[in-house]
Amino acid sequence: MWFGNWDNAGAADHALKFVRSVSNFNWTFIFLLAVVVYIYATELSRKNYRGVAAGLALYMVHWFYEITNAVICAITGYALWTVSPESTSFILLIGVSWELSMMFAIAGLAMSKLLPEDPDKKIFGINNRILFAIGNAAFFSAVEIFLASTPAFIWVYPWWGALPVFITTYIPFFLAAFLVPDKNPRFQKIFIGGLAAINVLLLAILIPLGII
């Protein structure tokens, strides 16, 4: 499935009823959280601050996108992407399950380990950070094509699919993960901390209002 389909509207309507419902809750929720905490604690103990910055930079961008996706759902009736309640222990926002969120929590950190040490090194005439961001975005987009062909992940709009998600979502995700750690610590704190503050503020306002 390369693009969405209006035939999926019923499944998306059904999923909306389960946002933050505990009806499917199970203990994998706690286990996945423990795994992510362990990974970050390990990286911090090894003083891999650049890796931690990569992970948090992507995660903050991820959350901003998920909030935006939920707002789009509130305005238009359907999100760009929707997770099904049958596929998760907990839906955080209409487009992100707990399992997906924990994956994105470590995606930037994990993929940053593949980067060359020299941030200025060029591969095929392209800066390695840019090239790796595009490559990782293509890989994640390919995985999303598979997910959209399963009942777990829902695309409704016919104009939304593999190419739009590659360009507008995953490339920015990995550009943040791969470029922010090379900046000075002050910039990293402003980027990650500022985006975290925006996300928390939006969640604190929009969730109580019943918008997302």
JODACOR-V774257 format. One record per residue. N is the residue number from 1. OMEGA is omega in degrees with one decimal (NA if undefined). D_CENTER is the distance of its C-alpha to the mean C-alpha in Angstrom with 1 decimal. Layout:
n={N,N}
omega={OMEGA,OMEGA}
d_center={D_CENTER,D_CENTER}
//
This chain:
n={1,2,3,4,5,6,7,8,9,10,11,12,13,14,15,16,17,18,19,20,21,22,23,24,25,26,27,28,29,30,31,32,33,34,35,36,37,38,39,40,41,42,43,44,45,46,47,48,49,50,51,52,53,54,55,56,57,58,59,60,61,62,63,64,65,66,67,68,69,70,71,72,73,74,75,76,77,78,79,80,81,82,83,84,85,86,87,88,89,90,91,92,93,94,95,96,97,98,99,100,101,102,103,104,105,106,107,108,109,110,111,112,113,114,115,116,117,118,119,120,121,122,123,124,125,126,127,128,129,130,131,132,133,134,135,136,137,138,139,140,141,142,143,144,145,146,147,148,149,150,151,152,153,154,155,156,157,158,159,160,161,162,163,164,165,166,167,168,169,170,171,172,173,174,175,176,177,178,179,180,181,182,183,184,185,186,187,188,189,190,191,192,193,194,195,196,197,198,199,200,201,202,203,204,205,206,207,208,209,210,211,212}
omega={-176.8,-179.9,-179.2,-177.3,179.7,177.8,-179.3,-175.5,-179.8,178.5,178.6,177.0,179.2,-178.1,-177.0,-179.5,-173.9,178.8,-177.7,171.3,-180.0,-175.9,179.9,-174.5,172.6,-170.3,173.3,176.6,-178.5,-178.4,-179.5,176.4,179.3,179.1,-179.5,178.1,179.2,-179.0,-179.4,177.9,178.2,-179.6,177.8,178.5,176.9,-179.5,176.2,-174.6,177.9,177.9,177.9,177.6,178.3,-179.8,-176.8,178.7,178.3,-176.0,178.3,176.3,177.2,-178.0,177.4,177.7,-179.0,176.1,177.8,178.7,179.0,177.3,176.3,177.7,-178.7,-176.9,-171.9,-178.9,179.6,175.5,174.7,175.0,-175.6,174.4,-178.7,179.9,-179.2,-173.5,-170.4,174.4,-177.3,174.7,-178.8,172.6,-170.7,-177.0,-175.8,174.6,178.0,-178.1,177.8,-178.8,177.8,175.3,179.9,178.3,-178.4,-175.4,-179.1,178.3,-177.1,-176.0,178.8,178.8,179.9,-176.1,171.5,-179.8,-176.8,-178.7,-178.1,-179.2,179.5,176.4,-174.2,177.9,-178.3,176.6,-173.0,179.3,179.7,-178.3,179.4,177.1,179.4,-179.6,178.2,177.5,178.8,179.2,-179.0,177.4,177.7,176.8,-179.3,174.5,177.5,-178.6,-179.0,177.2,179.2,176.6,-174.3,-170.2,-169.6,168.7,-179.1,-175.4,-177.3,-179.4,179.6,-179.7,-170.2,-177.2,177.3,-178.7,177.2,-174.1,-170.1,-175.2,-171.0,175.8,175.4,177.8,-172.7,171.0,177.2,-177.1,-172.6,-179.1,-176.8,-178.5,178.9,178.9,179.7,-176.6,-179.6,178.5,179.5,-179.2,179.9,-177.8,-176.2,-179.0,-179.7,179.8,176.5,179.9,178.2,-179.3,180.0,179.8,179.5,178.6,-178.5,179.9,-170.0,-179.5,178.3,179.0,179.7,-178.7,-178.7,NA}
d_center={20.1,19.2,19.0,19.0,22.2,23.9,25.1,21.8,22.4,24.2,21.4,19.0,21.8,22.2,18.6,18.8,21.7,19.7,17.0,17.6,20.6,21.7,23.6,21.5,21.0,21.9,22.1,19.2,17.2,19.3,19.4,15.7,15.7,18.8,17.5,14.6,17.3,19.7,17.6,17.2,20.8,22.0,20.4,21.9,25.2,25.2,24.6,21.7,20.6,19.1,16.8,15.8,15.3,13.1,10.8,11.0,10.7,7.3,6.3,8.4,7.2,3.7,6.4,8.8,7.3,7.2,10.6,11.8,11.1,13.1,15.7,16.2,16.9,19.4,21.1,21.3,21.3,18.3,14.6,13.3,11.5,12.7,12.6,16.2,17.8,19.7,16.7,15.6,17.3,15.6,13.6,12.1,11.7,12.7,9.5,7.9,10.2,11.0,10.8,7.3,6.3,9.0,8.0,4.9,7.8,10.0,8.6,9.8,12.8,13.7,13.6,15.4,18.3,19.1,19.8,23.5,25.0,26.4,23.9,26.5,27.2,27.2,26.7,28.4,28.9,25.3,23.8,22.0,18.9,18.6,19.6,17.2,14.2,15.6,16.3,13.0,11.5,14.4,13.9,10.4,11.8,14.8,13.1,11.6,15.2,16.5,14.2,15.4,18.9,18.7,19.1,15.7,13.7,15.4,15.8,18.8,19.5,21.5,20.4,16.7,15.7,15.2,16.5,14.9,11.3,12.4,14.0,12.2,8.5,8.3,11.4,10.5,7.4,10.1,12.9,11.8,11.5,14.8,16.8,16.4,17.9,20.9,21.7,24.1,23.2,24.0,21.5,18.7,19.7,19.9,16.5,14.6,17.1,17.4,13.8,13.7,17.0,16.0,13.1,15.7,18.3,16.6,15.8,19.3,20.8,19.1,18.9,22.6,23.6,22.1,20.1,16.7}
//
